[in-house]
């Protein structure tokens, strides 16, 4: 087994940078690369940070004020002997340290190789490894908390138990087919049907929360829409906290769609500032911008509809109000400082706020209303599928299991369903990691960052 090393902190200047090492050569590396300030070391006790000097022998340099920490296997992250070098977080220095470790016999770790070794050595299960990657990559506080809640291994235990039940059904059915006539082995088909329905219900429970979990992980996409010159770009800049979009009295200044990621109530939201919609433009670029806006609105998870409350209600306003009633939508009636036109005195069939982005009137109420409109998620307690791979495994298992039940209901049960039961068990084994090809494992860990 090779000893591997990698930088495991961000590659930009920082107060501290860390290089991680795992493998059989770890006990020798301290004596080669690190000189403790205290004569009490080595040996280095596990889990204790020791102050000293980093020795880059091939470069003839010493870096003072560094820390070394040793983690003894099998109780380390990877299950092997591990260590970490903590030094000033200059990316050049960290790269030099990795070069020094390579000279000392280490190999540079591949993406996810530390976590893969943790899985191979039984420190974590495969689903927990995937959850760990989601925890690192999620773009919102809510997604991070959701991933953290899944570290207990409940998904692995659930998938493993479902697979065991499927294997039990499979072995019972195969025994009935193989030895039923001679050894009087028979199946209680009513009990079999109840077991199949219960297993299908468990599959449905796993799949139910996947879409919401994905939204928490990836965040929502929200389009800021409305007719031209109502304050969409001003709202976009206000929510982004900076002047990203051009604001000008002339209608049609927004042609391309601008994007900005903000956090609302712990949820990552990608805001899209779109071209103003109107029917009287003969500008080819503006027309193309409006075409892209309409397509984007269809793809987004919700809409912030901006209107000019000081102007008469036009037909395009009525159209936008009507087409957005069936989706999550917040109506922002802008320009309250100019007074309210009587035609805007009605009560909208959607959440709404009257404000002035120019003066700031009632803008302090906007963020809480946005959170209320777009930040609500209903997730039931229990194991969650957090990756598309996990969802596909459960979907394949459910599809095969449904075919088994359909065959039973059509009285074409035993001989037909053996292969379908085997496919269902195979899919759940891939989910838990009990049965997984090297190709699948490679694909899972290739998505990790280097150093994890």
RABEL-V352898 format. One record per residue. N is the residue number from 1. RES is the residue in one small letter. SS is DSSP state (helix for helix, strand for strand, loop for the rest). PSI is psi in degrees with one decimal (NA if undefined). Layout:
n;res;ss;psi
N;RES;SS;PSI
N;RES;SS;PSI
//
This chain:
n;res;ss;psi
1;x;loop;126.9
2;x;loop;152.4
3;x;loop;129.1
4;x;strand;154.7
5;x;strand;155.0
6;x;strand;153.5
7;x;strand;129.7
8;x;loop;13.5
9;x;loop;168.4
10;x;loop;143.3
11;x;loop;61.1
12;x;loop;158.7
13;x;loop;133.1
14;x;strand;169.4
15;x;strand;-37.0
16;x;strand;139.7
17;x;strand;148.6
18;x;strand;134.9
19;x;strand;127.6
20;x;strand;143.9
21;x;strand;141.7
22;x;strand;134.7
23;x;loop;-179.7
24;x;loop;-21.3
25;x;loop;-4.4
26;x;helix;-45.8
27;x;helix;-26.6
28;x;helix;-19.0
29;x;helix;-32.2
30;x;helix;-42.9
31;x;helix;-23.8
32;x;helix;-41.2
33;x;helix;-8.8
34;x;strand;132.6
35;x;strand;110.0
36;x;strand;145.6
37;x;loop;-34.8
38;x;loop;141.5
39;x;loop;-3.8
40;x;loop;-13.0
41;x;loop;147.9
42;x;loop;173.4
43;x;loop;160.0
44;x;loop;119.8
45;x;loop;141.7
46;x;loop;138.6
47;x;loop;9.2
48;x;loop;130.1
49;x;strand;127.9
50;x;strand;129.8
51;x;strand;140.4
52;x;strand;-159.3
53;x;strand;133.1
54;x;strand;128.2
55;x;strand;107.9
56;x;strand;85.5
57;x;helix;-42.7
58;x;helix;-20.7
59;x;helix;-2.5
60;x;loop;35.4
61;x;strand;153.0
62;x;strand;136.7
63;x;strand;110.2
64;x;strand;173.5
65;x;strand;44.5
66;x;strand;163.9
67;x;strand;147.4
68;x;strand;137.6
69;x;strand;131.3
70;x;strand;136.4
71;x;strand;117.5
72;x;loop;134.2
73;x;loop;155.1
74;x;loop;16.2
75;x;loop;14.4
76;x;loop;-179.5
77;x;loop;-46.2
78;x;loop;-12.0
79;x;loop;-3.2
80;x;loop;172.0
81;x;loop;129.2
82;x;strand;160.3
83;x;strand;162.3
84;x;strand;138.6
85;x;strand;121.4
86;x;strand;124.6
87;x;strand;-177.0
88;x;strand;135.9
89;x;strand;49.6
90;x;loop;121.6
91;x;helix;-32.5
92;x;helix;-43.6
93;x;helix;-43.1
94;x;helix;-39.7
95;x;helix;-38.7
96;x;helix;-38.6
97;x;helix;-41.6
98;x;helix;-42.8
99;x;helix;-40.9
100;x;helix;-39.1
101;x;helix;-36.6
102;x;helix;-42.0
103;x;helix;-34.2
104;x;loop;-2.9
105;x;loop;2.7
106;x;loop;160.6
107;x;strand;146.5
108;x;strand;129.2
109;x;loop;145.6
110;x;loop;165.6
111;x;loop;128.1
112;x;loop;7.1
113;x;helix;-32.8
114;x;helix;-44.4
115;x;helix;-33.9
116;x;helix;-41.1
117;x;helix;-35.4
118;x;helix;-40.2
119;x;helix;-46.4
120;x;helix;-30.1
121;x;loop;9.9
122;x;loop;15.2
123;x;loop;-32.3
124;x;loop;158.8
125;x;loop;170.7
126;x;helix;-41.1
127;x;helix;-37.0
128;x;helix;-35.8
129;x;helix;-42.1
130;x;helix;-40.0
131;x;helix;-38.6
132;x;helix;-42.4
133;x;helix;-39.6
134;x;helix;-37.9
135;x;helix;-40.8
136;x;helix;-39.3
137;x;helix;-15.9
138;x;loop;146.3
139;x;loop;5.4
140;x;loop;157.3
141;x;helix;-40.2
142;x;helix;-40.2
143;x;helix;-38.2
144;x;helix;-44.3
145;x;helix;-36.1
146;x;helix;-45.6
147;x;helix;-40.5
148;x;helix;-32.5
149;x;loop;-11.5
150;x;loop;8.0
151;x;loop;-3.4
152;x;loop;-12.9
153;x;loop;14.8
154;x;helix;-36.0
155;x;helix;-43.9
156;x;helix;-46.9
157;x;helix;-39.7
158;x;helix;-47.2
159;x;helix;-41.5
160;x;helix;-42.3
161;x;helix;-41.8
162;x;helix;-42.8
163;x;helix;-41.9
164;x;helix;-39.6
165;x;helix;-39.4
166;x;helix;-40.9
167;x;helix;-38.5
168;x;helix;-44.3
169;x;helix;-43.1
170;x;helix;-46.3
171;x;helix;-37.6
172;x;helix;-43.2
173;x;helix;-43.0
174;x;helix;-38.6
175;x;helix;-38.7
176;x;helix;-40.3
177;x;helix;-42.2
178;x;helix;-41.6
179;x;helix;5.1
180;x;helix;-44.7
181;x;helix;-36.2
182;x;helix;-38.0
183;x;helix;7.8
184;x;loop;42.3
185;x;loop;124.0
186;x;loop;164.2
187;x;loop;133.7
188;x;loop;102.2
189;x;helix;-27.3
190;x;helix;-42.0
191;x;helix;-38.4
192;x;helix;-44.0
193;x;helix;-40.8
194;x;helix;-41.1
195;x;helix;-42.1
196;x;helix;-42.4
197;x;helix;-39.1
198;x;helix;-40.2
199;x;helix;-40.0
200;x;helix;-38.4
201;x;helix;-40.7
202;x;helix;-38.1
203;x;helix;-43.8
204;x;helix;-39.6
205;x;helix;-38.8
206;x;helix;-38.2
207;x;helix;-23.1
208;x;helix;-44.0
209;x;loop;3.3
210;x;helix;-44.9
211;x;helix;-41.9
212;x;helix;-40.7
213;x;helix;-38.1
214;x;helix;-39.4
215;x;helix;-38.8
216;x;helix;-34.0
217;x;helix;-50.1
218;x;helix;-24.1
219;x;loop;171.7
220;x;strand;152.4
221;x;strand;118.9
222;x;strand;127.0
223;x;strand;133.4
224;x;strand;112.4
225;x;strand;166.9
226;x;loop;174.9
227;x;strand;173.8
228;x;loop;144.4
229;x;loop;40.7
230;x;loop;-4.9
231;x;loop;20.5
232;x;helix;-47.1
233;x;helix;-34.4
234;x;helix;-42.0
235;x;helix;-42.2
236;x;helix;-46.9
237;x;helix;-39.6
238;x;helix;-45.5
239;x;helix;-33.2
240;x;helix;-19.2
241;x;loop;15.1
242;x;loop;162.2
243;x;loop;88.2
244;x;loop;-32.8
245;x;loop;147.5
246;x;loop;129.2
247;x;loop;123.8
248;x;loop;144.7
249;x;loop;-24.6
250;x;loop;127.1
251;x;loop;151.2
252;x;loop;17.7
253;x;loop;-23.3
254;x;loop;115.4
255;x;loop;-55.5
256;x;loop;155.4
257;x;loop;125.0
258;x;strand;147.9
259;x;strand;143.7
260;x;strand;134.3
261;x;strand;124.8
262;x;strand;166.5
263;x;strand;126.0
264;x;strand;110.8
265;x;loop;34.0
266;x;loop;-3.4
267;x;strand;130.8
268;x;strand;127.1
269;x;strand;124.6
270;x;strand;109.5
271;x;strand;139.9
272;x;strand;115.7
273;x;strand;122.5
274;x;loop;165.0
275;x;loop;142.2
276;x;loop;141.5
277;x;strand;127.8
278;x;loop;169.4
279;x;loop;-3.3
280;x;loop;20.8
281;x;loop;136.6
282;x;loop;14.7
283;x;loop;117.8
284;x;helix;-40.3
285;x;helix;-41.6
286;x;helix;-40.5
287;x;helix;-42.0
288;x;helix;-40.0
289;x;helix;-40.5
290;x;helix;-36.5
291;x;helix;-43.0
292;x;helix;-35.2
293;x;helix;-47.5
294;x;helix;-40.0
295;x;helix;-41.2
296;x;helix;-42.2
297;x;helix;-38.3
298;x;helix;-29.3
299;x;helix;-19.4
300;x;loop;163.4
301;x;loop;-15.2
302;x;strand;172.8
303;x;strand;136.3
304;x;strand;109.1
305;x;strand;116.5
306;x;strand;134.6
307;x;strand;157.5
308;x;strand;102.9
309;x;loop;-8.1
310;x;loop;-8.6
311;x;loop;161.2
312;x;loop;151.9
313;x;loop;114.8
314;x;loop;169.3
315;x;helix;-36.2
316;x;helix;-31.8
317;x;helix;-46.2
318;x;helix;-41.0
319;x;helix;-44.9
320;x;helix;-38.2
321;x;helix;-40.4
322;x;helix;-46.2
323;x;helix;-17.7
324;x;loop;5.3
325;x;loop;-27.6
326;x;loop;4.4
327;x;loop;162.7
328;x;loop;121.7
329;x;strand;137.4
330;x;strand;125.3
331;x;strand;119.7
332;x;strand;107.0
333;x;strand;102.1
334;x;strand;173.2
335;x;loop;39.0
336;x;helix;-21.3
337;x;helix;-17.8
338;x;helix;4.8
339;x;loop;164.4
340;x;loop;128.0
341;x;loop;140.3
342;x;helix;-29.7
343;x;helix;-12.8
344;x;helix;17.3
345;x;loop;-5.1
346;x;loop;163.4
347;x;loop;113.7
348;x;loop;154.3
349;x;loop;38.8
350;x;loop;162.6
351;x;strand;139.6
352;x;strand;155.2
353;x;strand;136.9
354;x;strand;124.5
355;x;loop;177.8
356;x;loop;112.1
357;x;loop;-21.9
358;x;loop;-42.5
359;x;loop;-14.6
360;x;loop;5.6
361;x;loop;121.7
362;x;loop;13.1
363;x;helix;-24.4
364;x;helix;-16.9
365;x;helix;-6.6
366;x;helix;-49.7
367;x;helix;-47.2
368;x;helix;-36.3
369;x;helix;-36.5
370;x;helix;-43.5
371;x;helix;-41.0
372;x;helix;-37.3
373;x;helix;-42.3
374;x;helix;-6.2
375;x;loop;9.6
376;x;loop;132.9
377;x;loop;134.6
378;x;loop;110.8
379;x;loop;126.0
380;x;loop;153.9
381;x;loop;152.2
382;x;loop;-178.6
383;x;loop;144.1
384;x;loop;142.5
385;x;loop;123.4
386;x;loop;-7.1
387;x;loop;157.5
388;x;helix;-35.4
389;x;helix;-45.3
390;x;helix;-42.6
391;x;helix;-40.4
392;x;helix;-37.3
393;x;helix;-47.6
394;x;helix;-38.9
395;x;helix;-42.3
396;x;helix;-42.0
397;x;helix;-43.7
398;x;helix;-42.4
399;x;helix;-44.8
400;x;helix;-39.2
401;x;helix;-36.5
402;x;helix;-36.4
403;x;helix;-35.2
404;x;helix;-47.1
405;x;helix;-40.4
406;x;helix;-40.1
407;x;helix;-38.5
408;x;helix;-45.4
409;x;helix;-24.3
410;x;loop;9.5
411;x;loop;27.6
412;x;loop;66.3
413;x;loop;-69.6
414;x;helix;-58.9
415;x;helix;-31.9
416;x;helix;-33.7
417;x;helix;-8.3
418;x;helix;-47.4
419;x;helix;-37.2
420;x;helix;-39.6
421;x;helix;-38.9
422;x;helix;-39.9
423;x;helix;-37.8
424;x;helix;-44.2
425;x;helix;-36.9
426;x;helix;-44.4
427;x;helix;-42.0
428;x;helix;-29.4
429;x;helix;-35.4
430;x;helix;-36.2
431;x;helix;-49.3
432;x;helix;-22.3
433;x;loop;-0.8
434;x;loop;-35.4
435;x;loop;109.7
436;x;loop;132.6
437;x;loop;159.5
438;x;helix;-34.8
439;x;helix;-43.4
440;x;helix;-44.0
441;x;helix;-44.2
442;x;helix;-41.7
443;x;helix;-37.7
444;x;helix;-50.4
445;x;helix;-17.6
446;x;helix;-19.7
447;x;loop;-7.5
448;x;loop;162.0
449;x;loop;158.1
450;x;loop;137.4
451;x;loop;-6.1
452;x;loop;NA
//
